Amino acid sequence: MDHRLLEIVACPVCQGKLKYQKNTDELVCRFDRLAYPIKEGIPVLLENEARSMTLEEMES
């Protein structure tokens, strides 16, 4: 994931910063506990495509 892209993308729900999670290849919003997939190198920033994360996942 290009670090320059991470500087400009935001969570579509809360407009917060997203963190790249390398092991799952997802962009994570820690505030909303949502993980947005990256498909073929393109972030899919749609709320209905995001998966909810558990507290255990957020802590790791």
PDB file of N, CA, C and O in Angstrom, chain B, residues numbered from 101:
ATOM      1  N   MET B 101       0.855  -1.185   0.000  1.00  0.00           N
ATOM      2  CA  MET B 101       0.000   0.000   0.000  1.00  0.00           C
ATOM      3  C   MET B 101       0.891   1.234   0.000  1.00  0.00           C
ATOM      4  O   MET B 101       1.810   1.350   0.810  1.00  0.00           O
ATOM      5  N   ASP B 102       0.617   2.124  -0.887  1.00  0.00           N
ATOM      6  CA  ASP B 102       1.380   3.359  -1.021  1.00  0.00           C
ATOM      7  C   ASP B 102       1.093   4.279   0.173  1.00  0.00           C
ATOM      8  O   ASP B 102      -0.060   4.621   0.437  1.00  0.00           O
ATOM      9  N   HIS B 103       2.139   4.672   0.881  1.00  0.00           N
ATOM     10  CA  HIS B 103       1.957   5.509   2.071  1.00  0.00           C
ATOM     11  C   HIS B 103       1.358   6.869   1.726  1.00  0.00           C
ATOM     12  O   HIS B 103       0.697   7.473   2.571  1.00  0.00           O
ATOM     13  N   ARG B 104       1.573   7.370   0.501  1.00  0.00           N
ATOM     14  CA  ARG B 104       0.980   8.651   0.091  1.00  0.00           C
ATOM     15  C   ARG B 104      -0.539   8.532  -0.003  1.00  0.00           C
ATOM     16  O   ARG B 104      -1.264   9.473   0.318  1.00  0.00           O
ATOM     17  N   LEU B 105      -1.013   7.373  -0.444  1.00  0.00           N
ATOM     18  CA  LEU B 105      -2.457   7.151  -0.521  1.00  0.00           C
ATOM     19  C   LEU B 105      -3.068   7.141   0.872  1.00  0.00           C
ATOM     20  O   LEU B 105      -4.160   7.672   1.078  1.00  0.00           O
ATOM     21  N   LEU B 106      -2.368   6.538   1.830  1.00  0.00           N
ATOM     22  CA  LEU B 106      -2.873   6.490   3.198  1.00  0.00           C
ATOM     23  C   LEU B 106      -3.026   7.877   3.815  1.00  0.00           C
ATOM     24  O   LEU B 106      -3.847   8.072   4.712  1.00  0.00           O
ATOM     25  N   GLU B 107      -2.252   8.825   3.345  1.00  0.00           N
ATOM     26  CA  GLU B 107      -2.327  10.187   3.868  1.00  0.00           C
ATOM     27  C   GLU B 107      -3.591  10.905   3.420  1.00  0.00           C
ATOM     28  O   GLU B 107      -4.028  11.848   4.079  1.00  0.00           O
ATOM     29  N   ILE B 108      -4.190  10.472   2.303  1.00  0.00           N
ATOM     30  CA  ILE B 108      -5.346  11.206   1.779  1.00  0.00           C
ATOM     31  C   ILE B 108      -6.671  10.455   1.902  1.00  0.00           C
ATOM     32  O   ILE B 108      -7.730  11.080   1.849  1.00  0.00           O
ATOM     33  N   VAL B 109      -6.640   9.136   2.066  1.00  0.00           N
ATOM     34  CA  VAL B 109      -7.911   8.409   2.195  1.00  0.00           C
ATOM     35  C   VAL B 109      -8.441   8.542   3.616  1.00  0.00           C
ATOM     36  O   VAL B 109      -7.680   8.681   4.573  1.00  0.00           O
ATOM     37  N   ALA B 110      -9.757   8.498   3.728  1.00  0.00           N
ATOM     38  CA  ALA B 110     -10.404   8.618   5.033  1.00  0.00           C
ATOM     39  C   ALA B 110     -11.575   7.650   5.097  1.00  0.00           C
ATOM     40  O   ALA B 110     -12.102   7.216   4.072  1.00  0.00           O
ATOM     41  N   CYS B 111     -11.965   7.326   6.302  1.00  0.00           N
ATOM     42  CA  CYS B 111     -13.117   6.467   6.518  1.00  0.00           C
ATOM     43  C   CYS B 111     -14.358   7.174   5.961  1.00  0.00           C
ATOM     44  O   CYS B 111     -14.604   8.334   6.292  1.00  0.00           O
ATOM     45  N   PRO B 112     -15.140   6.490   5.123  1.00  0.00           N
ATOM     46  CA  PRO B 112     -16.332   7.135   4.567  1.00  0.00           C
ATOM     47  C   PRO B 112     -17.436   7.356   5.607  1.00  0.00           C
ATOM     48  O   PRO B 112     -18.364   8.126   5.359  1.00  0.00           O
ATOM     49  N   VAL B 113     -17.351   6.700   6.753  1.00  0.00           N
ATOM     50  CA  VAL B 113     -18.372   6.849   7.789  1.00  0.00           C
ATOM     51  C   VAL B 113     -18.075   8.038   8.690  1.00  0.00           C
ATOM     52  O   VAL B 113     -18.935   8.896   8.888  1.00  0.00           O
ATOM     53  N   CYS B 114     -16.858   8.098   9.239  1.00  0.00           N
ATOM     54  CA  CYS B 114     -16.533   9.137  10.222  1.00  0.00           C
ATOM     55  C   CYS B 114     -15.495  10.146   9.730  1.00  0.00           C
ATOM     56  O   CYS B 114     -15.188  11.109  10.433  1.00  0.00           O
ATOM     57  N   GLN B 115     -14.957   9.935   8.535  1.00  0.00           N
ATOM     58  CA  GLN B 115     -13.908  10.791   7.961  1.00  0.00           C
ATOM     59  C   GLN B 115     -12.593  10.702   8.728  1.00  0.00           C
ATOM     60  O   GLN B 115     -11.725  11.561   8.573  1.00  0.00           O
ATOM     61  N   GLY B 116     -12.439   9.668   9.555  1.00  0.00           N
ATOM     62  CA  GLY B 116     -11.218   9.474  10.325  1.00  0.00           C
ATOM     63  C   GLY B 116     -10.117   8.823   9.505  1.00  0.00           C
ATOM     64  O   GLY B 116     -10.337   8.366   8.383  1.00  0.00           O
ATOM     65  N   LYS B 117      -8.939   8.793  10.088  1.00  0.00           N
ATOM     66  CA  LYS B 117      -7.760   8.217   9.449  1.00  0.00           C
ATOM     67  C   LYS B 117      -7.875   6.702   9.391  1.00  0.00           C
ATOM     68  O   LYS B 117      -8.389   6.075  10.317  1.00  0.00           O
ATOM     69  N   LEU B 118      -7.396   6.117   8.304  1.00  0.00           N
ATOM     70  CA  LEU B 118      -7.384   4.665   8.140  1.00  0.00           C
ATOM     71  C   LEU B 118      -5.961   4.156   8.279  1.00  0.00           C
ATOM     72  O   LEU B 118      -5.009   4.812   7.858  1.00  0.00           O
ATOM     73  N   LYS B 119      -5.830   2.981   8.873  1.00  0.00           N
ATOM     74  CA  LYS B 119      -4.521   2.341   9.028  1.00  0.00           C
ATOM     75  C   LYS B 119      -4.496   1.107   8.142  1.00  0.00           C
ATOM     76  O   LYS B 119      -5.484   0.379   8.040  1.00  0.00           O
ATOM     77  N   TYR B 120      -3.348   0.879   7.500  1.00  0.00           N
ATOM     78  CA  TYR B 120      -3.183  -0.299   6.654  1.00  0.00           C
ATOM     79  C   TYR B 120      -2.807  -1.495   7.514  1.00  0.00           C
ATOM     80  O   TYR B 120      -1.857  -1.438   8.296  1.00  0.00           O
ATOM     81  N   GLN B 121      -3.555  -2.571   7.364  1.00  0.00           N
ATOM     82  CA  GLN B 121      -3.262  -3.807   8.084  1.00  0.00           C
ATOM     83  C   GLN B 121      -2.723  -4.800   7.058  1.00  0.00           C
ATOM     84  O   GLN B 121      -3.466  -5.349   6.244  1.00  0.00           O
ATOM     85  N   LYS B 122      -1.418  -5.014   7.120  1.00  0.00           N
ATOM     86  CA  LYS B 122      -0.728  -5.796   6.095  1.00  0.00           C
ATOM     87  C   LYS B 122      -1.163  -7.260   6.076  1.00  0.00           C
ATOM     88  O   LYS B 122      -1.354  -7.832   5.002  1.00  0.00           O
ATOM     89  N   ASN B 123      -1.320  -7.874   7.251  1.00  0.00           N
ATOM     90  CA  ASN B 123      -1.604  -9.316   7.289  1.00  0.00           C
ATOM     91  C   ASN B 123      -2.959  -9.667   6.681  1.00  0.00           C
ATOM     92  O   ASN B 123      -3.134 -10.790   6.206  1.00  0.00           O
ATOM     93  N   THR B 124      -3.927  -8.744   6.679  1.00  0.00           N
ATOM     94  CA  THR B 124      -5.234  -9.014   6.085  1.00  0.00           C
ATOM     95  C   THR B 124      -5.472  -8.203   4.811  1.00  0.00           C
ATOM     96  O   THR B 124      -6.499  -8.367   4.153  1.00  0.00           O
ATOM     97  N   ASP B 125      -4.525  -7.331   4.463  1.00  0.00           N
ATOM     98  CA  ASP B 125      -4.628  -6.461   3.293  1.00  0.00           C
ATOM     99  C   ASP B 125      -5.931  -5.665   3.330  1.00  0.00           C
ATOM    100  O   ASP B 125      -6.742  -5.716   2.405  1.00  0.00           O
ATOM    101  N   GLU B 126      -6.106  -4.928   4.429  1.00  0.00           N
ATOM    102  CA  GLU B 126      -7.308  -4.124   4.633  1.00  0.00           C
ATOM    103  C   GLU B 126      -6.925  -2.756   5.183  1.00  0.00           C
ATOM    104  O   GLU B 126      -5.853  -2.572   5.757  1.00  0.00           O
ATOM    105  N   LEU B 127      -7.831  -1.806   4.991  1.00  0.00           N
ATOM    106  CA  LEU B 127      -7.705  -0.500   5.623  1.00  0.00           C
ATOM    107  C   LEU B 127      -8.672  -0.483   6.797  1.00  0.00           C
ATOM    108  O   LEU B 127      -9.858  -0.773   6.639  1.00  0.00           O
ATOM    109  N   VAL B 128      -8.157  -0.141   7.985  1.00  0.00           N
ATOM    110  CA  VAL B 128      -8.930  -0.264   9.211  1.00  0.00           C
ATOM    111  C   VAL B 128      -9.225   1.113   9.812  1.00  0.00           C
ATOM    112  O   VAL B 128      -8.344   1.963   9.937  1.00  0.00           O
ATOM    113  N   CYS B 129     -10.500   1.301  10.181  1.00  0.00           N
ATOM    114  CA  CYS B 129     -10.916   2.469  10.950  1.00  0.00           C
ATOM    115  C   CYS B 129     -11.075   1.987  12.391  1.00  0.00           C
ATOM    116  O   CYS B 129     -11.988   1.221  12.699  1.00  0.00           O
ATOM    117  N   ARG B 130     -10.195   2.433  13.256  1.00  0.00           N
ATOM    118  CA  ARG B 130     -10.222   1.985  14.645  1.00  0.00           C
ATOM    119  C   ARG B 130     -11.427   2.570  15.393  1.00  0.00           C
ATOM    120  O   ARG B 130     -11.939   1.932  16.313  1.00  0.00           O
ATOM    121  N   PHE B 131     -11.883   3.748  15.023  1.00  0.00           N
ATOM    122  CA  PHE B 131     -13.007   4.372  15.706  1.00  0.00           C
ATOM    123  C   PHE B 131     -14.315   3.614  15.446  1.00  0.00           C
ATOM    124  O   PHE B 131     -15.072   3.335  16.375  1.00  0.00           O
ATOM    125  N   ASP B 132     -14.570   3.289  14.190  1.00  0.00           N
ATOM    126  CA  ASP B 132     -15.804   2.592  13.818  1.00  0.00           C
ATOM    127  C   ASP B 132     -15.671   1.070  13.857  1.00  0.00           C
ATOM    128  O   ASP B 132     -16.659   0.352  13.698  1.00  0.00           O
ATOM    129  N   ARG B 133     -14.454   0.583  14.069  1.00  0.00           N
ATOM    130  CA  ARG B 133     -14.159  -0.862  14.081  1.00  0.00           C
ATOM    131  C   ARG B 133     -14.597  -1.520  12.774  1.00  0.00           C
ATOM    132  O   ARG B 133     -15.256  -2.560  12.768  1.00  0.00           O
ATOM    133  N   LEU B 134     -14.210  -0.878  11.662  1.00  0.00           N
ATOM    134  CA  LEU B 134     -14.521  -1.400  10.341  1.00  0.00           C
ATOM    135  C   LEU B 134     -13.232  -1.657   9.570  1.00  0.00           C
ATOM    136  O   LEU B 134     -12.264  -0.906   9.684  1.00  0.00           O
ATOM    137  N   ALA B 135     -13.237  -2.736   8.781  1.00  0.00           N
ATOM    138  CA  ALA B 135     -12.094  -3.071   7.943  1.00  0.00           C
ATOM    139  C   ALA B 135     -12.556  -3.066   6.490  1.00  0.00           C
ATOM    140  O   ALA B 135     -13.439  -3.830   6.100  1.00  0.00           O
ATOM    141  N   TYR B 136     -11.942  -2.193   5.700  1.00  0.00           N
ATOM    142  CA  TYR B 136     -12.286  -2.061   4.294  1.00  0.00           C
ATOM    143  C   TYR B 136     -11.321  -2.898   3.465  1.00  0.00           C
ATOM    144  O   TYR B 136     -10.108  -2.797   3.645  1.00  0.00           O
ATOM    145  N   PRO B 137     -11.846  -3.727   2.556  1.00  0.00           N
ATOM    146  CA  PRO B 137     -10.967  -4.598   1.766  1.00  0.00           C
ATOM    147  C   PRO B 137     -10.199  -3.824   0.702  1.00  0.00           C
ATOM    148  O   PRO B 137     -10.596  -2.735   0.289  1.00  0.00           O
ATOM    149  N   ILE B 138      -9.107  -4.409   0.279  1.00  0.00           N
ATOM    150  CA  ILE B 138      -8.341  -3.894  -0.851  1.00  0.00           C
ATOM    151  C   ILE B 138      -8.383  -4.999  -1.902  1.00  0.00           C
ATOM    152  O   ILE B 138      -7.851  -6.090  -1.693  1.00  0.00           O
ATOM    153  N   LYS B 139      -9.017  -4.706  -3.025  1.00  0.00           N
ATOM    154  CA  LYS B 139      -9.186  -5.695  -4.089  1.00  0.00           C
ATOM    155  C   LYS B 139      -8.368  -5.283  -5.301  1.00  0.00           C
ATOM    156  O   LYS B 139      -8.568  -4.209  -5.867  1.00  0.00           O
ATOM    157  N   GLU B 140      -7.443  -6.153  -5.691  1.00  0.00           N
ATOM    158  CA  GLU B 140      -6.558  -5.902  -6.831  1.00  0.00           C
ATOM    159  C   GLU B 140      -5.829  -4.571  -6.694  1.00  0.00           C
ATOM    160  O   GLU B 140      -5.639  -3.846  -7.671  1.00  0.00           O
ATOM    161  N   GLY B 141      -5.427  -4.264  -5.467  1.00  0.00           N
ATOM    162  CA  GLY B 141      -4.665  -3.055  -5.199  1.00  0.00           C
ATOM    163  C   GLY B 141      -5.488  -1.797  -5.036  1.00  0.00           C
ATOM    164  O   GLY B 141      -4.929  -0.715  -4.859  1.00  0.00           O
ATOM    165  N   ILE B 142      -6.816  -1.914  -5.091  1.00  0.00           N
ATOM    166  CA  ILE B 142      -7.692  -0.743  -5.001  1.00  0.00           C
ATOM    167  C   ILE B 142      -8.530  -0.826  -3.731  1.00  0.00           C
ATOM    168  O   ILE B 142      -9.255  -1.803  -3.544  1.00  0.00           O
ATOM    169  N   PRO B 143      -8.452   0.176  -2.851  1.00  0.00           N
ATOM    170  CA  PRO B 143      -9.272   0.181  -1.643  1.00  0.00           C
ATOM    171  C   PRO B 143     -10.753   0.310  -1.989  1.00  0.00           C
ATOM    172  O   PRO B 143     -11.140   1.162  -2.788  1.00  0.00           O
ATOM    173  N   VAL B 144     -11.573  -0.540  -1.383  1.00  0.00           N
ATOM    174  CA  VAL B 144     -13.022  -0.486  -1.578  1.00  0.00           C
ATOM    175  C   VAL B 144     -13.600   0.197  -0.340  1.00  0.00           C
ATOM    176  O   VAL B 144     -13.843  -0.442   0.683  1.00  0.00           O
ATOM    177  N   LEU B 145     -13.814   1.507  -0.453  1.00  0.00           N
ATOM    178  CA  LEU B 145     -14.239   2.304   0.693  1.00  0.00           C
ATOM    179  C   LEU B 145     -15.754   2.491   0.702  1.00  0.00           C
ATOM    180  O   LEU B 145     -16.257   3.614   0.686  1.00  0.00           O
ATOM    181  N   LEU B 146     -16.461   1.384   0.727  1.00  0.00           N
ATOM    182  CA  LEU B 146     -17.917   1.377   0.810  1.00  0.00           C
ATOM    183  C   LEU B 146     -18.313   0.726   2.122  1.00  0.00           C
ATOM    184  O   LEU B 146     -17.835  -0.357   2.460  1.00  0.00           O
ATOM    185  N   GLU B 147     -19.191   1.394   2.859  1.00  0.00           N
ATOM    186  CA  GLU B 147     -19.577   0.880   4.175  1.00  0.00           C
ATOM    187  C   GLU B 147     -20.177  -0.522   4.088  1.00  0.00           C
ATOM    188  O   GLU B 147     -19.933  -1.350   4.965  1.00  0.00           O
ATOM    189  N   ASN B 148     -20.952  -0.796   3.052  1.00  0.00           N
ATOM    190  CA  ASN B 148     -21.573  -2.116   2.938  1.00  0.00           C
ATOM    191  C   ASN B 148     -20.583  -3.204   2.520  1.00  0.00           C
ATOM    192  O   ASN B 148     -20.918  -4.386   2.595  1.00  0.00           O
ATOM    193  N   GLU B 149     -19.382  -2.843   2.086  1.00  0.00           N
ATOM    194  CA  GLU B 149     -18.343  -3.814   1.755  1.00  0.00           C
ATOM    195  C   GLU B 149     -17.395  -4.055   2.935  1.00  0.00           C
ATOM    196  O   GLU B 149     -16.629  -5.019   2.931  1.00  0.00           O
ATOM    197  N   ALA B 150     -17.445  -3.188   3.933  1.00  0.00           N
ATOM    198  CA  ALA B 150     -16.553  -3.309   5.096  1.00  0.00           C
ATOM    199  C   ALA B 150     -17.059  -4.404   6.025  1.00  0.00           C
ATOM    200  O   ALA B 150     -18.249  -4.716   6.072  1.00  0.00           O
ATOM    201  N   ARG B 151     -16.110  -4.975   6.761  1.00  0.00           N
ATOM    202  CA  ARG B 151     -16.498  -5.971   7.763  1.00  0.00           C
ATOM    203  C   ARG B 151     -16.279  -5.374   9.145  1.00  0.00           C
ATOM    204  O   ARG B 151     -15.346  -4.602   9.368  1.00  0.00           O
ATOM    205  N   SER B 152     -17.154  -5.745  10.062  1.00  0.00           N
ATOM    206  CA  SER B 152     -17.011  -5.299  11.445  1.00  0.00           C
ATOM    207  C   SER B 152     -15.901  -6.094  12.116  1.00  0.00           C
ATOM    208  O   SER B 152     -15.753  -7.295  11.887  1.00  0.00           O
ATOM    209  N   MET B 153     -15.127  -5.409  12.943  1.00  0.00           N
ATOM    210  CA  MET B 153     -14.022  -6.054  13.629  1.00  0.00           C
ATOM    211  C   MET B 153     -14.386  -6.272  15.097  1.00  0.00           C
ATOM    212  O   MET B 153     -15.082  -5.461  15.706  1.00  0.00           O
ATOM    213  N   THR B 154     -13.906  -7.372  15.645  1.00  0.00           N
ATOM    214  CA  THR B 154     -14.126  -7.663  17.063  1.00  0.00           C
ATOM    215  C   THR B 154     -13.126  -6.883  17.904  1.00  0.00           C
ATOM    216  O   THR B 154     -12.129  -6.375  17.390  1.00  0.00           O
ATOM    217  N   LEU B 155     -13.399  -6.795  19.190  1.00  0.00           N
ATOM    218  CA  LEU B 155     -12.458  -6.126  20.095  1.00  0.00           C
ATOM    219  C   LEU B 155     -11.122  -6.837  20.118  1.00  0.00           C
ATOM    220  O   LEU B 155     -10.080  -6.189  20.216  1.00  0.00           O
ATOM    221  N   GLU B 156     -11.129  -8.171  20.031  1.00  0.00           N
ATOM    222  CA  GLU B 156      -9.889  -8.933  20.026  1.00  0.00           C
ATOM    223  C   GLU B 156      -9.034  -8.576  18.809  1.00  0.00           C
ATOM    224  O   GLU B 156      -7.814  -8.446  18.918  1.00  0.00           O
ATOM    225  N   GLU B 157      -9.678  -8.417  17.653  1.00  0.00           N
ATOM    226  CA  GLU B 157      -8.951  -8.035  16.454  1.00  0.00           C
ATOM    227  C   GLU B 157      -8.362  -6.641  16.590  1.00  0.00           C
ATOM    228  O   GLU B 157      -7.243  -6.390  16.142  1.00  0.00           O
ATOM    229  N   MET B 158      -9.102  -5.745  17.199  1.00  0.00           N
ATOM    230  CA  MET B 158      -8.638  -4.378  17.350  1.00  0.00           C
ATOM    231  C   MET B 158      -7.431  -4.287  18.274  1.00  0.00           C
ATOM    232  O   MET B 158      -6.565  -3.433  18.083  1.00  0.00           O
ATOM    233  N   GLU B 159      -7.367  -5.152  19.260  1.00  0.00           N
ATOM    234  CA  GLU B 159      -6.264  -5.127  20.219  1.00  0.00           C
ATOM    235  C   GLU B 159      -4.990  -5.718  19.646  1.00  0.00           C
ATOM    236  O   GLU B 159      -3.898  -5.405  20.121  1.00  0.00           O
ATOM    237  N   SER B 160      -5.106  -6.562  18.639  1.00  0.00           N
ATOM    238  CA  SER B 160      -3.897  -7.199  18.086  1.00  0.00           C
ATOM    239  C   SER B 160      -3.255  -6.369  17.010  1.00  0.00           C
ATOM    240  O   SER B 160      -2.234  -6.767  16.449  1.00  0.00           O
TER     241      SER B 160
END
